[in-house]
Amino acid sequence: MYNIPYYKAGSEQEVLSFMQANPFVILSGCDTENRPVASHVPLLIKEREGRIYLQGHIMRQTDHHKAFVQNPNVLAIFTGPQTYVSASWYTDQKQASTWNYMTVHAKGKLQFGDEQLLLDVLKETTDHFENNPVSPSLVEELPPGYVGRLTKAIVAFEIEVTTLDHVFKLSQNRDEESYRNIIKNLGKQDLQAQQVAKEMEARSEQLFK
């Protein structure tokens, strides 16, 4: 991962806000034979006593479940908008083109929890994403028999984050004219490009004050 100061956020809270806005992650690790495994899961981001924890659930008896039991070292990759940036938009056009993107890498140790943690994670995850206190799909509204069958097939986990890295690569190394021209051109592209342009616009005043 890039470790370049001008591709970094201004505060840890900005990084946490990005994680909360992009909670569907790639959760990866290796088994005892160093074979890579990965899953795609939504996570809850928690803060306790100055540390960050990630909670979620996965299916039992999958390759990643078995691997995480054997090797608890995991990497959760949070991804945001990304897009191609043409060097033809720079004031000096005889350069390499590039890619703008936003990502956070959270490394840590995964521990599987008991049935109570699973119920808590299911309830809080559903509450959060339903965002509707009277939804008929809240966990407490589901038939107990259905919930019982569901919980036998999945397992909850918690990751204590030990390392948190990020790259918010948004053309911060460009001159103001190039920066403004990139925003203008990305605004004419697809939705992801427009989202990158929006992120760049939000940072422009701080960059060129």
C-alpha positions in Angstrom: 0.0 0.0 0.0 1.2 3.5 -0.8 2.6 5.4 2.2 2.7 8.9 0.7 1.6 11.8 2.9 -0.4 13.6 0.4 -2.6 10.5 -0.2 -3.6 10.4 3.5 -6.7 11.6 5.3 -6.5 14.6 7.6 -7.7 12.6 10.7 -8.5 9.1 11.9 -12.2 10.2 12.1 -12.2 10.7 8.3 -10.9 7.2 7.9 -13.5 5.8 10.3 -16.3 7.7 8.5 -15.1 6.2 5.2 -15.3 2.7 6.7 -18.8 3.3 8.0 -19.9 4.6 4.6 -18.4 1.5 2.9 -19.0 -1.4 5.2 -19.2 -4.2 2.6 -15.7 -5.5 2.6 -13.4 -8.2 1.2 -12.3 -10.3 4.2 -9.2 -12.2 3.3 -6.7 -14.5 5.0 -4.6 -17.7 4.6 -5.1 -21.2 5.8 -2.3 -23.3 7.4 -0.9 -24.2 4.0 -0.7 -20.5 3.0 -3.5 -20.8 0.5 -5.4 -17.5 0.2 -9.1 -17.4 1.1 -11.6 -14.5 0.9 -15.2 -13.7 1.6 -17.4 -10.6 1.0 -19.3 -9.5 4.1 -20.9 -6.4 5.7 -19.3 -5.3 8.9 -20.2 -3.3 12.0 -17.4 -0.9 13.1 -17.1 -0.6 16.8 -14.8 1.6 19.1 -14.0 0.4 22.6 -11.4 1.8 25.0 -9.5 3.5 22.1 -9.4 0.4 19.9 -11.4 -0.5 16.7 -13.3 -3.7 16.4 -15.1 -5.2 13.4 -18.1 -7.5 13.8 -19.9 -9.7 11.2 -20.9 -13.2 10.4 -20.1 -15.8 7.7 -21.4 -19.2 6.7 -20.0 -22.2 8.6 -17.9 -24.9 7.0 -16.8 -22.8 4.0 -13.1 -22.6 3.0 -12.8 -19.2 4.6 -14.5 -20.3 7.9 -12.1 -23.3 8.1 -9.1 -21.1 7.3 -10.0 -18.4 9.9 -10.3 -21.1 12.5 -6.8 -22.3 11.7 -5.2 -18.9 11.2 -6.9 -15.9 12.8 -4.8 -13.3 11.0 -7.1 -11.5 8.6 -7.3 -8.4 6.3 -10.5 -6.5 5.8 -10.4 -4.3 2.7 -12.9 -1.4 2.5 -13.3 0.1 -0.9 -14.8 3.3 -2.2 -15.2 5.0 -5.6 -12.5 4.5 -8.2 -11.9 5.7 -11.7 -9.3 6.1 -14.5 -7.7 9.6 -14.8 -6.3 10.6 -18.2 -3.1 12.5 -18.4 -4.7 14.5 -21.2 -6.5 16.4 -18.5 -3.2 17.7 -17.0 -1.6 21.0 -17.8 1.5 18.9 -18.8 -0.1 16.1 -20.9 3.1 14.2 -21.6 2.8 12.1 -18.5 1.5 8.7 -17.5 -2.2 8.4 -16.9 -3.3 7.0 -13.5 -6.2 5.7 -11.4 -7.8 7.5 -8.5 -9.3 5.4 -5.7 -10.1 5.2 -2.0 -9.4 2.2 0.2 -8.8 1.2 3.8 -6.9 -1.9 4.9 -7.7 -3.2 8.4 -5.5 -6.0 9.7 -6.2 -7.9 12.9 -7.0 -11.1 14.7 -10.4 -12.7 14.2 -12.2 -14.6 17.0 -15.4 -16.5 16.5 -18.1 -15.8 19.1 -20.9 -17.7 20.8 -24.6 -17.8 20.0 -25.3 -14.7 21.9 -22.8 -12.7 19.9 -24.3 -14.1 16.7 -27.8 -12.9 17.7 -26.5 -9.5 18.7 -24.6 -9.1 15.4 -27.6 -10.2 13.4 -30.0 -7.9 15.2 -27.7 -4.9 15.0 -26.7 -5.5 11.4 -30.4 -5.8 10.3 -31.4 -2.8 12.4 -28.6 -0.7 10.9 -29.2 -1.5 7.2 -33.0 -1.7 7.4 -33.0 1.7 9.1 -36.7 1.3 9.8 -37.8 0.5 13.4 -41.2 -0.9 12.2 -39.7 -3.1 9.4 -41.3 -6.6 9.4 -37.8 -8.0 8.5 -36.2 -7.1 11.8 -34.7 -10.1 13.6 -37.2 -9.9 16.5 -40.0 -10.0 14.0 -38.9 -13.3 12.4 -40.3 -16.7 13.4 -38.2 -18.3 16.1 -38.0 -21.5 14.2 -36.6 -19.7 11.2 -34.0 -17.9 13.3 -33.0 -21.1 14.9 -32.3 -22.8 11.6 -30.5 -19.7 10.3 -28.1 -19.5 13.3 -27.1 -23.1 12.9 -25.7 -22.3 9.5 -23.7 -19.2 10.3 -21.2 -18.0 12.9 -20.4 -14.5 14.3 -16.9 -13.1 14.6 -15.1 -10.1 16.0 -11.8 -8.7 14.7 -9.6 -6.6 16.9 -7.9 -4.2 14.5 -4.1 -4.1 15.0 -3.1 -2.1 11.9 -5.2 0.4 10.0 -3.8 1.8 6.7 -5.4 3.8 4.0 -4.9 5.5 0.6 -7.2 8.2 -0.6 -5.5 8.8 -4.0 -7.4 11.8 -5.4 -4.9 13.7 -7.5 -3.6 15.7 -4.5 -0.2 15.9 -6.2 -1.5 17.9 -9.2 -1.4 21.6 -9.7 -4.7 23.5 -9.2 -5.5 23.9 -12.9 -5.0 20.2 -13.6 -7.0 19.3 -10.4 -10.0 21.4 -11.5 -9.8 20.0 -15.1 -9.8 16.4 -13.7 -12.9 17.2 -11.7 -14.7 18.7 -14.7 -13.9 15.7 -16.9 -14.8 13.1 -14.3 -18.1 14.9 -13.9 -18.9 13.8 -17.5 -18.1 10.1 -16.9 -20.0 7.3 -15.1 -21.3 7.3 -11.6 -18.0 6.1 -10.0 -16.1 8.9 -11.8 -18.7 11.4 -10.6 -18.3 10.2 -7.0 -14.5 10.6 -7.2 -15.0 14.1 -8.6 -17.3 14.9 -5.7 -14.6 13.7 -3.2 -12.0 15.8 -5.0 -14.3 18.9 -4.9 -14.8 18.5 -1.2 -11.0 18.6 -0.7 -10.2 21.4 -3.1 -10.5 24.3 -0.7 -8.2 22.7 1.8 -5.6 21.8 -0.9 -5.5 25.2 -2.6 -6.3 27.6 0.2 
